[in-house]
Each structure stands twice: as structure tokens, then as C-alpha cells.
Amino acid sequence: MITRVLLIMALVMMTVGARIYEEGHTEQKLNETANRIGYDVQNSTIKAEAGNQNLTAIKRGVFKVADLVLFIGLESSKAGLEYGYHNPQYNFGFMWKLLFLTLLSYLVIPSIYLFTFLFYVGVQIKNVIQKIMVKQ
């Protein structure tokens, strides 16, 4: 799940980088955009919660993993932005289709669960109706 989200972030930023190049902006505009994608280490969740003595080791571990995922996501976004800017010859339009298919794939499993639940409810309703008909 996390790797899909990171991949989507990188692909979207490649498209943004190619768009910056196509609009004729300089590399300074690219650097300004990349610098806006930041991670404030001083105010991270680890630093903010480190002063609490009652913080358990599990919570600290969860906070470190969350900060790691955030850091990796932001850095992959910056890398995608630069890659898209320096390689505008690639057609990144297909990535929107890939993004749509990925988001659609997230709905497959929940829709199976929903269909199974509705089928089960339908069978139970049918059984209740049959019992009522037999009693009459």
C-alpha cells in the first residue's frame, strides 16, 4: 500500500516536472517548486513527542516509521519532479491513466466484500420469508 502511494506521488511529480519544462520555465522555477516540498525535521512528530516521559517504545517506533514514510515520499516527489523536468520527451499523460487504474484497483477488494455481504443478507431475507410462508 505504501509503495503504491509513493509510486503515485513520484509519477504525478514527473508529470508536473514535464509540465514546468513545457511551459518554458527555467530551472530556477524548478528549484523553487522543489524547495517548497519540504520536511521540517525540527518539528517532526519524533521531536515533538520526545519530551513526554510516558511515551512508550511502541509509540516512538510508530512515530519514527511515520516520519520515515513522509521523508521518503517527499524525497521521491522531488526526484520525480527533477526527472520529469529533465526528460520532457517522455509522454507522462499515460500516468494519469495508470493513476486512475491504480485507484480503481483499490476498490476491487472492498466491492467483493460488499457483494458478499449483500448476497448473505439476501439469502437470510429469503430464508426468513420462506419460514414465514411455511408457518402460514
N, CA, C and O atoms as a GROMACS GRO file, in nm:
protein
  544
    1MET      N    1   0.082  -0.119   0.000
    1MET     CA    2   0.000   0.000   0.000
    1MET      C    3   0.087   0.126   0.000
    1MET      O    4   0.064   0.218  -0.078
    2ILE      N    5   0.185   0.128   0.088
    2ILE     CA    6   0.270   0.247   0.097
    2ILE      C    7   0.352   0.263  -0.030
    2ILE      O    8   0.372   0.375  -0.077
    3THR      N    9   0.400   0.152  -0.085
    3THR     CA   10   0.480   0.162  -0.207
    3THR      C   11   0.396   0.212  -0.323
    3THR      O   12   0.448   0.285  -0.408
    4ARG      N   13   0.269   0.176  -0.329
    4ARG     CA   14   0.183   0.227  -0.436
    4ARG      C   15   0.164   0.378  -0.422
    4ARG      O   16   0.169   0.451  -0.520
    5VAL      N   17   0.145   0.423  -0.300
    5VAL     CA   18   0.126   0.567  -0.278
    5VAL      C   19   0.254   0.643  -0.315
    5VAL      O   20   0.247   0.748  -0.378
    6LEU      N   21   0.369   0.589  -0.277
    6LEU     CA   22   0.495   0.655  -0.312
    6LEU      C   23   0.516   0.656  -0.463
    6LEU      O   24   0.564   0.754  -0.519
    7LEU      N   25   0.480   0.548  -0.529
    7LEU     CA   26   0.491   0.542  -0.674
    7LEU      C   27   0.399   0.645  -0.739
    7LEU      O   28   0.438   0.713  -0.834
    8ILE      N   29   0.278   0.655  -0.690
    8ILE     CA   30   0.184   0.754  -0.744
    8ILE      C   31   0.237   0.895  -0.725
    8ILE      O   32   0.228   0.978  -0.816
    9MET      N   33   0.293   0.923  -0.606
    9MET     CA   34   0.348   1.056  -0.581
    9MET      C   35   0.461   1.087  -0.680
    9MET      O   36   0.466   1.197  -0.735
   10ALA      N   37   0.550   0.992  -0.702
   10ALA     CA   38   0.662   1.014  -0.794
   10ALA      C   39   0.611   1.034  -0.937
   10ALA      O   40   0.661   1.121  -1.009
   11LEU      N   41   0.513   0.954  -0.979
   11LEU     CA   42   0.461   0.966  -1.115
   11LEU      C   43   0.392   1.100  -1.137
   11LEU      O   44   0.408   1.162  -1.242
   12VAL      N   45   0.317   1.143  -1.039
   12VAL     CA   46   0.249   1.272  -1.053
   12VAL      C   47   0.350   1.385  -1.059
   12VAL      O   48   0.334   1.479  -1.138
   13MET      N   49   0.454   1.377  -0.978
   13MET     CA   50   0.554   1.483  -0.981
   13MET      C   51   0.636   1.481  -1.110
   13MET      O   52   0.684   1.586  -1.153
   14MET      N   53   0.652   1.363  -1.173
   14MET     CA   54   0.717   1.359  -1.305
   14MET      C   55   0.634   1.437  -1.406
   14MET      O   56   0.687   1.510  -1.490
   15THR      N   57   0.504   1.421  -1.398
   15THR     CA   58   0.415   1.494  -1.487
   15THR      C   59   0.424   1.644  -1.462
   15THR      O   60   0.425   1.723  -1.556
   16VAL      N   61   0.431   1.683  -1.336
   16VAL     CA   62   0.443   1.826  -1.302
   16VAL      C   63   0.576   1.881  -1.353
   16VAL      O   64   0.580   1.992  -1.407
   17GLY      N   65   0.684   1.805  -1.337
   17GLY     CA   66   0.814   1.850  -1.387
   17GLY      C   67   0.815   1.868  -1.537
   17GLY      O   68   0.871   1.965  -1.588
   18ALA      N   69   0.754   1.774  -1.610
   18ALA     CA   70   0.747   1.787  -1.755
   18ALA      C   71   0.663   1.908  -1.794
   18ALA      O   72   0.693   1.976  -1.892
   19ARG      N   73   0.559   1.933  -1.718
   19ARG     CA   74   0.473   2.049  -1.747
   19ARG      C   75   0.548   2.181  -1.723
   19ARG      O   76   0.530   2.276  -1.798
   20ILE      N   77   0.630   2.185  -1.619
   20ILE     CA   78   0.711   2.306  -1.592
   20ILE      C   79   0.804   2.332  -1.710
   20ILE      O   80   0.823   2.446  -1.751
   21TYR      N   81   0.864   2.224  -1.764
   21TYR     CA   82   0.955   2.240  -1.877
   21TYR      C   83   0.879   2.285  -2.002
   21TYR      O   84   0.926   2.373  -2.074
   22GLU      N   85   0.763   2.225  -2.026
   22GLU     CA   86   0.685   2.258  -2.146
   22GLU      C   87   0.636   2.402  -2.145
   22GLU      O   88   0.620   2.462  -2.251
   23GLU      N   89   0.613   2.457  -2.027
   23GLU     CA   90   0.567   2.596  -2.020
   23GLU      C   91   0.682   2.695  -2.033
   23GLU      O   92   0.660   2.816  -2.031
   24GLY      N   93   0.804   2.645  -2.047
   24GLY     CA   94   0.918   2.731  -2.074
   24GLY      C   95   0.980   2.794  -1.950
   24GLY      O   96   1.054   2.891  -1.961
   25HIS      N   97   0.951   2.742  -1.834
   25HIS     CA   98   1.012   2.795  -1.713
   25HIS      C   99   1.157   2.750  -1.703
   25HIS      O  100   1.196   2.647  -1.758
   26THR      N  101   1.235   2.829  -1.634
   26THR     CA  102   1.377   2.798  -1.617
   26THR      C  103   1.394   2.696  -1.505
   26THR      O  104   1.300   2.657  -1.436
   27GLU      N  105   1.519   2.655  -1.490
   27GLU     CA  106   1.549   2.559  -1.383
   27GLU      C  107   1.535   2.625  -1.246
   27GLU      O  108   1.520   2.556  -1.145
   28GLN      N  109   1.539   2.758  -1.242
   28GLN     CA  110   1.517   2.828  -1.115
   28GLN      C  111   1.375   2.804  -1.065
   28GLN      O  112   1.354   2.786  -0.945
   29LYS      N  113   1.278   2.804  -1.156
   29LYS     CA  114   1.139   2.775  -1.118
   29LYS      C  115   1.126   2.632  -1.066
   29LYS      O  116   1.052   2.605  -0.972
   30LEU      N  117   1.201   2.541  -1.129
   30LEU     CA  118   1.201   2.402  -1.082
   30LEU      C  119   1.256   2.394  -0.940
   30LEU      O  120   1.200   2.325  -0.855
   31ASN      N  121   1.365   2.464  -0.915
   31ASN     CA  122   1.424   2.462  -0.781
   31ASN      C  123   1.332   2.526  -0.677
   31ASN      O  124   1.325   2.480  -0.564
   32GLU      N  125   1.263   2.633  -0.716
   32GLU     CA  126   1.167   2.695  -0.623
   32GLU      C  127   1.055   2.598  -0.588
   32GLU      O  128   1.014   2.588  -0.472
   33THR      N  129   1.007   2.528  -0.689
   33THR     CA  130   0.900   2.430  -0.665
   33THR      C  131   0.950   2.316  -0.578
   33THR      O  132   0.879   2.272  -0.488
   34ALA      N  133   1.071   2.267  -0.605
   34ALA     CA  134   1.127   2.157  -0.526
   34ALA      C  135   1.153   2.200  -0.382
   34ALA      O  136   1.138   2.120  -0.289
   35ASN      N  137   1.193   2.325  -0.362
   35ASN     CA  138   1.220   2.372  -0.227
   35ASN      C  139   1.093   2.391  -0.145
   35ASN      O  140   1.098   2.389  -0.022
   36ARG      N  141   0.980   2.408  -0.212
   36ARG     CA  142   0.853   2.418  -0.139
   36ARG      C  143   0.812   2.283  -0.081
   36ARG      O  144   0.739   2.277   0.018
   37ILE      N  145   0.860   2.176  -0.143
   37ILE     CA  146   0.832   2.042  -0.090
   37ILE      C  147   0.935   2.019   0.018
   37ILE      O  148   1.049   1.983  -0.010
   38GLY      N  149   0.897   2.040   0.141
   38GLY     CA  150   0.994   2.033   0.248
   38GLY      C  151   0.949   1.945   0.363
   38GLY      O  152   0.832   1.908   0.376
   39TYR      N  153   1.045   1.916   0.445
   39TYR     CA  154   1.023   1.835   0.563
   39TYR      C  155   1.095   1.902   0.678
   39TYR      O  156   1.218   1.910   0.679
   40ASP      N  157   1.021   1.950   0.774
   40ASP     CA  158   1.079   2.023   0.886
   40ASP      C  159   1.119   1.924   0.994
   40ASP      O  160   1.036   1.875   1.071
   41VAL      N  161   1.248   1.896   0.999
   41VAL     CA  162   1.298   1.797   1.096
   41VAL      C  163   1.281   1.848   1.239
   41VAL      O  164   1.260   1.769   1.331
   42GLN      N  165   1.289   1.977   1.258
   42GLN     CA  166   1.279   2.033   1.392
   42GLN      C  167   1.140   2.013   1.452
   42GLN      O  168   1.127   1.998   1.574
   43ASN      N  169   1.037   2.012   1.368
   43ASN     CA  170   0.901   1.998   1.419
   43ASN      C  171   0.840   1.863   1.383
   43ASN      O  172   0.718   1.851   1.372
   44SER      N  173   0.923   1.762   1.365
   44SER     CA  174   0.870   1.631   1.331
   44SER      C  175   0.800   1.571   1.452
   44SER      O  176   0.814   1.620   1.564
   45THR      N  177   0.724   1.466   1.429
   45THR     CA  178   0.649   1.405   1.539
   45THR      C  179   0.743   1.343   1.642
   45THR      O  180   0.709   1.337   1.760
   46ILE      N  181   0.859   1.297   1.598
   46ILE     CA  182   0.954   1.239   1.693
   46ILE      C  183   1.004   1.346   1.789
   46ILE      O  184   1.009   1.324   1.910
   47LYS      N  185   1.042   1.461   1.735
   47LYS     CA  186   1.093   1.569   1.820
   47LYS      C  187   0.983   1.625   1.910
   47LYS      O  188   1.008   1.659   2.026
   48ALA      N  189   0.862   1.634   1.856
   48ALA     CA  190   0.753   1.694   1.934
   48ALA      C  191   0.712   1.604   2.051
   48ALA      O  192   0.671   1.655   2.155
   49GLU      N  193   0.723   1.476   2.036
   49GLU     CA  194   0.678   1.384   2.141
   49GLU      C  195   0.792   1.331   2.227
   49GLU      O  196   0.767   1.259   2.323
   50ALA      N  197   0.915   1.366   2.196
   50ALA     CA  198   1.029   1.310   2.267
   50ALA      C  199   1.034   1.354   2.412
   50ALA      O  200   1.090   1.282   2.496
   51GLY      N  201   0.978   1.470   2.446
   51GLY     CA  202   0.984   1.519   2.583
   51GLY      C  203   0.890   1.448   2.677
   51GLY      O  204   0.906   1.459   2.799
   52ASN      N  205   0.793   1.376   2.627
   52ASN     CA  206   0.694   1.308   2.709
   52ASN      C  207   0.756   1.180   2.767
   52ASN      O  208   0.796   1.091   2.692
   53GLN      N  209   0.764   1.172   2.900
   53GLN     CA  210   0.827   1.056   2.966
   53GLN      C  211   0.738   0.932   2.958
   53GLN      O  212   0.788   0.820   2.968
   54ASN      N  213   0.608   0.952   2.942
   54ASN     CA  214   0.516   0.838   2.940
   54ASN      C  215   0.502   0.776   2.801
   54ASN      O  216   0.425   0.682   2.782
   55LEU      N  217   0.574   0.827   2.706
   55LEU     CA  218   0.566   0.776   2.570
   55LEU      C  219   0.632   0.639   2.564
   55LEU      O  220   0.749   0.624   2.599
   56THR      N  221   0.558   0.542   2.520
   56THR     CA  222   0.612   0.406   2.517
   56THR      C  223   0.701   0.387   2.395
   56THR      O  224   0.702   0.467   2.302
   57ALA      N  225   0.776   0.280   2.398
   57ALA     CA  226   0.865   0.249   2.288
   57ALA      C  227   0.787   0.220   2.161
   57ALA      O  228   0.834   0.250   2.051
   58ILE      N  229   0.671   0.163   2.174
   58ILE     CA  230   0.589   0.132   2.056
   58ILE      C  231   0.545   0.260   1.988
   58ILE      O  232   0.550   0.271   1.866
   59LYS      N  233   0.501   0.359   2.067
   59LYS     CA  234   0.460   0.486   2.009
   59LYS      C  235   0.577   0.554   1.939
   59LYS      O  236   0.562   0.608   1.829
   60ARG      N  237   0.694   0.550   2.002
   60ARG     CA  238   0.811   0.611   1.938
   60ARG      C  239   0.843   0.541   1.807
   60ARG      O  240   0.879   0.606   1.708
   61GLY      N  241   0.829   0.409   1.805
   61GLY     CA  242   0.853   0.335   1.682
   61GLY      C  243   0.755   0.372   1.573
   61GLY      O  244   0.792   0.388   1.457
   62VAL      N  245   0.627   0.386   1.610
   62VAL     CA  246   0.525   0.424   1.513
   62VAL      C  247   0.554   0.564   1.459
   62VAL      O  248   0.541   0.588   1.339
   63PHE      N  249   0.594   0.656   1.546
   63PHE     CA  250   0.625   0.791   1.501
   63PHE      C  251   0.746   0.791   1.408
   63PHE      O  252   0.748   0.865   1.309
   64LYS      N  253   0.845   0.709   1.437
   64LYS     CA  254   0.963   0.704   1.350
   64LYS      C  255   0.928   0.648   1.214
   64LYS      O  256   0.977   0.697   1.112
   65VAL      N  257   0.843   0.546   1.210
   65VAL     CA  258   0.802   0.490   1.081
   65VAL      C  259   0.721   0.592   1.003
   65VAL      O  260   0.738   0.605   0.881
   66ALA      N  261   0.632   0.665   1.071
   66ALA     CA  262   0.552   0.767   1.003
   66ALA      C  263   0.642   0.876   0.945
   66ALA      O  264   0.621   0.921   0.832
   67ASP      N  265   0.741   0.919   1.021
   67ASP     CA  266   0.834   1.020   0.971
   67ASP      C  267   0.917   0.966   0.856
   67ASP      O  268   0.948   1.040   0.762
   68LEU      N  269   0.954   0.839   0.862
   68LEU     CA  270   1.031   0.779   0.754
   68LEU      C  271   0.950   0.776   0.625
   68LEU      O  272   1.001   0.810   0.518
   69VAL      N  273   0.825   0.735   0.635
   69VAL     CA  274   0.739   0.729   0.516
   69VAL      C  275   0.719   0.870   0.459
   69VAL      O  276   0.721   0.888   0.337
   70LEU      N  277   0.699   0.967   0.544
   70LEU     CA  278   0.684   1.105   0.499
   70LEU      C  279   0.811   1.153   0.429
   70LEU      O  280   0.804   1.215   0.322
   71PHE      N  281   0.925   1.126   0.489
   71PHE     CA  282   1.052   1.168   0.431
   71PHE      C  283   1.076   1.102   0.296
   71PHE      O  284   1.116   1.169   0.200
   72ILE      N  285   1.051   0.972   0.286
   72ILE     CA  286   1.070   0.901   0.159
   72ILE      C  287   0.973   0.954   0.054
   72ILE      O  288   1.010   0.970  -0.062
   73GLY      N  289   0.849   0.980   0.094
   73GLY     CA  290   0.752   1.033   0.000
   73GLY      C  291   0.792   1.168  -0.055
   73GLY      O  292   0.780   1.192  -0.175
   74LEU      N  293   0.838   1.256   0.032
   74LEU     CA  294   0.878   1.390  -0.014
   74LEU      C  295   1.002   1.385  -0.103
   74LEU      O  296   1.010   1.457  -0.202
   75GLU      N  297   1.097   1.300  -0.067
   75GLU     CA  298   1.218   1.290  -0.149
   75GLU      C  299   1.189   1.225  -0.283
   75GLU      O  300   1.249   1.263  -0.384
   76SER      N  301   1.099   1.126  -0.286
   76SER     CA  302   1.064   1.065  -0.415
   76SER      C  303   0.986   1.165  -0.501
   76SER      O  304   0.995   1.162  -0.623
   77SER      N  305   0.910   1.253  -0.437
   77SER     CA  306   0.841   1.358  -0.512
   77SER      C  307   0.940   1.454  -0.574
   77SER      O  308   0.925   1.494  -0.690
   78LYS      N  309   1.042   1.493  -0.499
   78LYS     CA  310   1.145   1.582  -0.554
   78LYS      C  311   1.220   1.516  -0.669
   78LYS      O  312   1.248   1.579  -0.771
   79ALA      N  313   1.251   1.386  -0.652
   79ALA     CA  314   1.322   1.314  -0.758
   79ALA      C  315   1.234   1.303  -0.882
   79ALA      O  316   1.284   1.320  -0.994
   80GLY      N  317   1.107   1.276  -0.864
   80GLY     CA  318   1.015   1.270  -0.978
   80GLY      C  319   1.002   1.404  -1.048
   80GLY      O  320   0.993   1.409  -1.171
   81LEU      N  321   1.000   1.511  -0.971
   81LEU     CA  322   0.990   1.646  -1.028
   81LEU      C  323   1.112   1.676  -1.116
   81LEU      O  324   1.097   1.725  -1.228
   82GLU      N  325   1.229   1.646  -1.066
   82GLU     CA  326   1.350   1.671  -1.145
   82GLU      C  327   1.359   1.580  -1.266
   82GLU      O  328   1.402   1.623  -1.373
   83TYR      N  329   1.319   1.454  -1.250
   83TYR     CA  330   1.323   1.361  -1.363
   83TYR      C  331   1.228   1.406  -1.473
   83TYR      O  332   1.262   1.401  -1.591
   84GLY      N  333   1.110   1.449  -1.435
   84GLY     CA  334   1.014   1.497  -1.534
   84GLY      C  335   1.062   1.622  -1.605
   84GLY      O  336   1.035   1.640  -1.724
   85TYR      N  337   1.132   1.708  -1.533
   85TYR     CA  338   1.182   1.832  -1.594
   85TYR      C  339   1.295   1.802  -1.693
   85TYR      O  340   1.299   1.860  -1.802
   86HIS      N  341   1.385   1.713  -1.657
   86HIS     CA  342   1.500   1.684  -1.742
   86HIS      C  343   1.469   1.584  -1.853
   86HIS      O  344   1.549   1.567  -1.944
   87ASN      N  345   1.355   1.517  -1.847
   87ASN     CA  346   1.316   1.422  -1.951
   87ASN      C  347   1.174   1.451  -2.000
   87ASN      O  348   1.086   1.366  -1.983
   88PRO      N  349   1.151   1.567  -2.058
   88PRO     CA  350   1.015   1.600  -2.101
   88PRO      C  351   0.972   1.526  -2.228
   88PRO      O  352   0.855   1.531  -2.266
   89GLN      N  353   1.068   1.457  -2.293
   89GLN     CA  354   1.033   1.388  -2.416
   89GLN      C  355   0.943   1.267  -2.391
   89GLN      O  356   0.875   1.220  -2.483
   90TYR      N  357   0.941   1.218  -2.268
   90TYR     CA  358   0.852   1.106  -2.237
   90TYR      C  359   0.709   1.157  -2.222
   90TYR      O  360   0.686   1.268  -2.174
   91ASN      N  361   0.615   1.075  -2.265
   91ASN     CA  362   0.475   1.112  -2.254
   91ASN      C  363   0.424   1.069  -2.117
   91ASN      O  364   0.400   0.950  -2.093
   92PHE      N  365   0.408   1.164  -2.027
   92PHE     CA  366   0.362   1.131  -1.893
   92PHE      C  367   0.210   1.132  -1.884
   92PHE      O  368   0.154   1.114  -1.776
   93GLY      N  369   0.143   1.152  -1.997
   93GLY     CA  370  -0.003   1.150  -1.997
   93GLY      C  371  -0.060   1.014  -1.962
   93GLY      O  372  -0.167   1.003  -1.904
   94PHE      N  373   0.015   0.908  -1.998
   94PHE     CA  374  -0.032   0.774  -1.966
   94PHE      C  375  -0.032   0.751  -1.815
   94PHE      O  376  -0.100   0.660  -1.766
   95MET      N  377   0.041   0.831  -1.743
   95MET     CA  378   0.048   0.812  -1.599
   95MET      C  379  -0.084   0.846  -1.532
   95MET      O  380  -0.118   0.790  -1.428
   96TRP      N  381  -0.160   0.938  -1.592
   96TRP     CA  382  -0.292   0.968  -1.536
   96TRP      C  383  -0.382   0.846  -1.551
   96TRP      O  384  -0.464   0.817  -1.464
   97LYS      N  385  -0.368   0.774  -1.664
   97LYS     CA  386  -0.444   0.651  -1.681
   97LYS      C  387  -0.399   0.547  -1.580
   97LYS      O  388  -0.482   0.475  -1.524
   98LEU      N  389  -0.268   0.538  -1.559
   98LEU     CA  390  -0.216   0.444  -1.461
   98LEU      C  391  -0.264   0.479  -1.320
   98LEU      O  392  -0.296   0.391  -1.241
   99LEU      N  393  -0.268   0.608  -1.290
   99LEU     CA  394  -0.318   0.653  -1.161
   99LEU      C  395  -0.465   0.616  -1.145
   99LEU      O  396  -0.506   0.570  -1.038
  100PHE      N  397  -0.544   0.636  -1.249
  100PHE     CA  398  -0.686   0.600  -1.244
  100PHE      C  399  -0.704   0.450  -1.223
  100PHE      O  400  -0.787   0.408  -1.143
  101LEU      N  401  -0.627   0.370  -1.295
  101LEU     CA  402  -0.637   0.225  -1.280
  101LEU      C  403  -0.592   0.179  -1.141
  101LEU      O  404  -0.649   0.085  -1.084
  102THR      N  405  -0.492   0.245  -1.087
  102THR     CA  406  -0.447   0.210  -0.952
  102THR      C  407  -0.554   0.243  -0.850
  102THR      O  408  -0.583   0.162  -0.762
  103LEU      N  409  -0.614   0.361  -0.862
  103LEU     CA  410  -0.721   0.396  -0.769
  103LEU      C  411  -0.841   0.305  -0.786
  103LEU      O  412  -0.909   0.272  -0.689
  104LEU      N  413  -0.868   0.264  -0.909
  104LEU     CA  414  -0.978   0.171  -0.934
  104LEU      C  415  -0.948   0.034  -0.874
  104LEU      O  416  -1.038  -0.034  -0.826
  105SER      N  417  -0.821  -0.006  -0.876
  105SER     CA  418  -0.785  -0.136  -0.818
  105SER      C  419  -0.803  -0.137  -0.666
  105SER      O  420  -0.825  -0.243  -0.607
  106TYR      N  421  -0.795  -0.019  -0.604
  106TYR     CA  422  -0.819  -0.014  -0.460
  106TYR      C  423  -0.964  -0.044  -0.426
  106TYR      O  424  -0.994  -0.081  -0.312
  107LEU      N  425  -1.055  -0.030  -0.522
  107LEU     CA  426  -1.197  -0.054  -0.497
  107LEU      C  427  -1.239  -0.198  -0.522
  107LEU      O  428  -1.351  -0.235  -0.488
  108VAL      N  429  -1.152  -0.279  -0.578
  108VAL     CA  430  -1.189  -0.417  -0.613
  108VAL      C  431  -1.218  -0.499  -0.488
  108VAL      O  432  -1.325  -0.560  -0.478
  109ILE      N  433  -1.127  -0.504  -0.394
  109ILE     CA  434  -1.145  -0.586  -0.274
  109ILE      C  435  -1.265  -0.540  -0.191
  109ILE      O  436  -1.346  -0.624  -0.152
  110PRO      N  437  -1.280  -0.409  -0.162
  110PRO     CA  438  -1.399  -0.369  -0.087
  110PRO      C  439  -1.530  -0.400  -0.159
  110PRO      O  440  -1.630  -0.430  -0.095
  111SER      N  441  -1.529  -0.391  -0.292
  111SER     CA  442  -1.653  -0.423  -0.364
  111SER      C  443  -1.685  -0.572  -0.355
  111SER      O  444  -1.802  -0.609  -0.352
  112ILE      N  445  -1.584  -0.657  -0.349
  112ILE     CA  446  -1.608  -0.801  -0.330
  112ILE      C  447  -1.669  -0.824  -0.192
  112ILE      O  448  -1.764  -0.902  -0.178
  113TYR      N  449  -1.616  -0.759  -0.091
  113TYR     CA  450  -1.672  -0.772   0.044
  113TYR      C  451  -1.816  -0.723   0.049
  113TYR      O  452  -1.902  -0.786   0.111
  114LEU      N  453  -1.843  -0.611  -0.017
  114LEU     CA  454  -1.978  -0.557  -0.019
  114LEU      C  455  -2.074  -0.652  -0.090
  114LEU      O  456  -2.185  -0.676  -0.043
  115PHE      N  457  -2.032  -0.706  -0.204
  115PHE     CA  458  -2.116  -0.801  -0.277
  115PHE      C  459  -2.144  -0.925  -0.193
  115PHE      O  460  -2.257  -0.974  -0.189
  116THR      N  461  -2.042  -0.976  -0.125
  116THR     CA  462  -2.060  -1.093  -0.039
  116THR      C  463  -2.156  -1.063   0.074
  116THR      O  464  -2.243  -1.144   0.104
  117PHE      N  465  -2.142  -0.948   0.136
  117PHE     CA  466  -2.232  -0.910   0.246
  117PHE      C  467  -2.375  -0.898   0.196
  117PHE      O  468  -2.467  -0.948   0.260
  118LEU      N  469  -2.395  -0.831   0.083
  118LEU     CA  470  -2.531  -0.815   0.029
  118LEU      C  471  -2.590  -0.950  -0.012
  118LEU      O  472  -2.710  -0.973   0.006
  119PHE      N  473  -2.509  -1.038  -0.066
  119PHE     CA  474  -2.557  -1.172  -0.102
  119PHE      C  475  -2.600  -1.248   0.023
  119PHE      O  476  -2.705  -1.312   0.024
  120TYR      N  477  -2.519  -1.240   0.127
  120TYR     CA  478  -2.550  -1.308   0.253
  120TYR      C  479  -2.681  -1.252   0.313
  120TYR      O  480  -2.766  -1.329   0.358
  121VAL      N  481  -2.696  -1.121   0.313
  121VAL     CA  482  -2.819  -1.059   0.364
  121VAL      C  483  -2.938  -1.103   0.280
  121VAL      O  484  -3.045  -1.132   0.335
  122GLY      N  485  -2.922  -1.108   0.148
  122GLY     CA  486  -3.030  -1.153   0.061
  122GLY      C  487  -3.072  -1.296   0.089
  122GLY      O  488  -3.191  -1.327   0.090
  123VAL      N  489  -2.974  -1.384   0.111
  123VAL     CA  490  -3.005  -1.524   0.143
  123VAL      C  491  -3.080  -1.533   0.275
  123VAL      O  492  -3.175  -1.611   0.288
  124GLN      N  493  -3.037  -1.456   0.373
  124GLN     CA  494  -3.104  -1.460   0.504
  124GLN      C  495  -3.247  -1.406   0.494
  124GLN      O  496  -3.338  -1.461   0.556
  125ILE      N  497  -3.267  -1.302   0.418
  125ILE     CA  498  -3.403  -1.248   0.399
  125ILE      C  499  -3.491  -1.352   0.330
  125ILE      O  500  -3.607  -1.370   0.367
  126LYS      N  501  -3.437  -1.421   0.231
  126LYS     CA  502  -3.512  -1.525   0.161
  126LYS      C  503  -3.549  -1.638   0.258
  126LYS      O  504  -3.661  -1.689   0.252
  127ASN      N  505  -3.457  -1.676   0.346
  127ASN     CA  506  -3.485  -1.781   0.443
  127ASN      C  507  -3.595  -1.738   0.542
  127ASN      O  508  -3.681  -1.818   0.577
  128VAL      N  509  -3.592  -1.613   0.585
  128VAL     CA  510  -3.694  -1.563   0.678
  128VAL      C  511  -3.830  -1.563   0.609
  128VAL      O  512  -3.930  -1.601   0.669
  129ILE      N  513  -3.834  -1.520   0.484
  129ILE     CA  514  -3.962  -1.517   0.410
  129ILE      C  515  -4.015  -1.659   0.392
  129ILE      O  516  -4.135  -1.682   0.403
  130GLN      N  517  -3.926  -1.754   0.362
  130GLN     CA  518  -3.970  -1.893   0.346
  130GLN      C  519  -4.025  -1.949   0.476
  130GLN      O  520  -4.124  -2.022   0.474
  131LYS      N  521  -3.964  -1.918   0.589
  131LYS     CA  522  -4.013  -1.965   0.720
  131LYS      C  523  -4.151  -1.905   0.750
  131LYS      O  524  -4.238  -1.974   0.804
  132ILE      N  525  -4.169  -1.779   0.717
  132ILE     CA  526  -4.299  -1.715   0.741
  132ILE      C  527  -4.406  -1.780   0.653
  132ILE      O  528  -4.518  -1.801   0.698
  133MET      N  529  -4.371  -1.812   0.527
  133MET     CA  530  -4.467  -1.875   0.438
  133MET      C  531  -4.503  -2.017   0.484
  133MET      O  532  -4.618  -2.059   0.469
  134VAL      N  533  -4.408  -2.090   0.539
  134VAL     CA  534  -4.433  -2.227   0.585
  134VAL      C  535  -4.528  -2.225   0.706
  134VAL      O  536  -4.615  -2.311   0.718
  135LYS      N  537  -4.512  -2.128   0.795
  135LYS     CA  538  -4.598  -2.118   0.915
  135LYS      C  539  -4.742  -2.087   0.878
  135LYS      O  540  -4.834  -2.125   0.951
  136GLN      N  541  -4.762  -2.018   0.769
  136GLN     CA  542  -4.899  -1.983   0.731
  136GLN      C  543  -4.956  -2.101   0.660
  136GLN      O  544  -5.072  -2.096   0.618
   0.00000   0.00000   0.00000
